[in-house]
Amino acid sequence: MSIPELILVYVTVLLLGVAAVAIYSELRRRRFAPTATEDRIFRCTKCGYVYTDDPDVDRSRCSQCGQMNDPIAF
């Protein structure tokens, strides 16, 4: 093998190793990352309590004081 071929093989092996580590770390991150929730977020206008409720609920009752609240719009 000539020197350019050895350099090409060396660089290719290193790049494949870096790609394998990147793919492995991405798969591992996805496995342990929390999943996004579909719940709506509410903040009570009376007591300020922040809570969540089902995504199909338009208004929700605060569990602390009983006030009906609209969801927070981001």
HELIX and SHEET records of a PDB file:
HELIX    1   1 ILE A    3  PHE A   32  1                                  30    
SHEET    1   A 2 ARG A  40  ARG A  43  0                                        
SHEET    2   A 2 VAL A  50  ASP A  53 -1                                        
SHEET    1   B 2 SER A  60  ARG A  61  0                                        
SHEET    2   B 2 MET A  68  ASN A  69 -1                                        
END                                                                             
